[in-house]
């Protein structure tokens, strides 16, 4: 379909980059694999992440305060995800076995003291072991979102295949961390929460609850993909529609009224899109953390 008749042309993936005046940068095939615009932009997002956080880690090494507004900005985002998302959502991330539960409240207090002691000595919260994954999700999605603000590029997260792959990775992380914390059998059994009913009824209800929980976690990750894709694609589509009003009235007397109005509207929506880029990265990271927390703790 021609670009002029395709409403969503500017948010689709293509094997080339479009430039002004009808110019194109064609992308090559590598070993039979056709490179596309979104593939290249995802590599750019990874390179940006490696560059920024390698530099940040180098400056933070040795316990010295990080200086510079650029580096402080990224450090602030990283610490926000750690202190406001991962640590409070996951908690101590510890799997209490049956022996520990037999000690009652005294055992729980002792375990809390042990966690506090571990944090004091090592400088790490037990939930920090999940930070690399959550940080990777947040900043990768953020960079992919922000690339859409650069003219003639685009947001890979406006493509359902990209967000679907991200959701699949998040689901894989849930399975991995859950199996690690509870054991493979414990992870599977954890989808059937304990119910206080007669044994005969439990035999009927437990499998039903297990199926509902498993289907539920799959649906939640599917929604994770659709939410990110829909918000990013919709924002870029609205911007294109607003700017399209200019071409629509180009030959009429309304041109000089619509032109400044559309440009101001595009600027306002662009600022909203900038906020949405950060918000959707946060939501994906938060929900991924929440799903991990649900699966590493016993019901």
Secondary structure, DSSP 4 states (H G I P E B T S, - for coil): --GGG-TTGGGS--SEEE-GGG-EEEPPEETTEEP-HHHHHHHHHHHHHHHHHHHHHHHHTTSPPP-SHHHHHHHHHHHHHIIIIIHHHHTT-----HHHHTTHHHHHHHHHHHHHHHHHHHS--GGGGGHHHHHHHHHHHHHHHHHTTSTT---GGGSHHHHHHHHHHHHHHHHHHHHHHH-HHHHHHTTS----S-HHHHHHHHHHHHHHHHHHHHHHHHHHHHHHHHHHHHHHHHHHHHHHHHHHTTTSTTHHHHHHHHHHHHHHHHHHHHHHHHHHHHHHHHHHHHHHHHHHS--
